Amino acid sequence: MAKAITIFFSIKGQTLGAGMKIVEQKKGNTAIAAEFIHNAIGGELFEIEAARVYSKDHMTLINEAKQELQAGTRVEVKKYPESLDDYDTIFLGYPNWWNTMPMVMFTFLEHYDWTGKRIIPFCTNEGSGFGESVRDIKKIAKGSDVKDGITITGSQVKNMENRISAWAKGQL
Ligand SMILES: Cc1cc2nc3c(=O)[nH]c(=O)nc-3n(C[C@H](O)[C@H](O)[C@H](O)COP(=O)(O)O)c2cc1C
């Protein structure tokens, strides 16, 4: 049996809800998906937090993220799991930001040696799917086996527990 950890980054507060309306939520979409996966498969759950503070205003956050991407900023990670040695399977979750993953995910991935690990990405988004993110993960996480993963419409995630749980169980 694979030993799995679910690792994710997510923003709480303002986000795009149904009909592209800005809504306020206590838990981010990717966090909700990560909990469904964790509940389905067990193992550990780890939230990546950025050391920088993002604006609580959605449109300002959109611009902040664009600047980071354009500058290739390696946003600092607050805290890392000490080691991933105990895990062979990593469910890796993030929102699609500007057609790839948030820059803090690049920083996180560059911190470890991924040789021999199985990475299963899950990406919440509002229409762009994975964008370039899986290609970007493959570029950084050399020696790993990056699976196809799943994309999830963020504004629909609350209704998708059954589908996400069944998918996650099917990966082990
Ligand atoms: C900075 C930023 C950039 C985004 N860029 C895209 C995008 O390029 N394509 C897309 O489909 N959704 C985009 N979105 C929507 C998010 O991917 C979506 O709302 C996601 O579910 C948010 O996840 P979270 O609540 O876990 O942070 C963007 C959202 C933000 C905040």
The ligand as an ORCA input file, in Angstrom:
! r2SCAN-3c Opt
* xyz 0 1
  C      -4.627     35.157     -8.931
  C      -5.638     34.285     -9.585
  C      -5.482     33.899    -10.899
  C      -6.398     33.027    -11.502
  N      -6.185     32.626    -12.783
  C      -7.023     31.713    -13.327
  C      -6.787     31.220    -14.649
  O      -5.831     31.600    -15.341
  N      -7.649     30.284    -15.138
  C      -8.714     29.830    -14.421
  O      -9.450     28.987    -14.909
  N      -8.956     30.271    -13.157
  C      -8.141     31.207    -12.606
  N      -8.376     31.652    -11.327
  C      -9.519     31.093    -10.562
  C      -9.020     30.064     -9.536
  O      -8.199     29.088    -10.139
  C     -10.184     29.357     -8.838
  O     -11.093     30.294     -8.311
  C      -9.670     28.424     -7.743
  O     -10.658     27.467     -7.422
  C      -9.257     29.138     -6.469
  O      -8.793     28.195     -5.542
  P      -8.635     28.492     -3.981
  O      -9.986     28.929     -3.464
  O      -8.196     27.189     -3.417
  O      -7.583     29.550     -3.824
  C      -7.517     32.565    -10.740
  C      -7.688     32.996     -9.427
  C      -6.770     33.842     -8.847
  C      -6.976     34.283     -7.424
*
